[in-house]
Amino acid sequence: MKVIKYAVALFLVMAFAQAQAADGLISVKSPHSAQETMNKFEEVVKSKGLNVFARIDHAAGAKKAGMALRPTELLIFGNPQGGTPFMKCAQSVGIDLPLKALVWEDNSGQVWLGYNDPKYLAQRHNVPECAVAEKLSGALAGFVKAALAP
């Protein structure tokens, strides 16, 4: 009986930890390959006048280290017109800027595009009333929709 209680408690702790790890992460299924998804997303971001600061291929890094990793790429992007007003609400938001998008292929072969919801970031930094977060959230959703269109 005692073992069952510990097993249930461990399960609940692990389930809670997994749920917390994804707080604020919006993940959208992509109909494209991982590379095509990231290429399209980067193209959309650039077409909207945002700066791309880096594109990091985690799978390529893993390969250099002698390990295998399914396709996983990170895009770091933004501009001062959106980021500065957000940081004026709370300068600590700067730890989460520039914005990032992650494209990955899961173990079933499904490709995902994920990003941190700026509205969640506003809550994280205790400025849920920051209007810029709402605007950035809408813009990111639009970028994703455009990138994932057939």
PyMOL commands that set and color helices and strands:
alter all, ss='L'
color gray80, all
select helices_A, chain A and resi 2-21+34-47+58-64+80-89+91-96+118-124+131-148
alter helices_A, ss='H'
color red, helices_A
select strands_A, chain A and resi 25-30+51-57+72-78+99-105+111-116
alter strands_A, ss='S'
color yellow, strands_A
deselect
rebuild
show_as cartoon
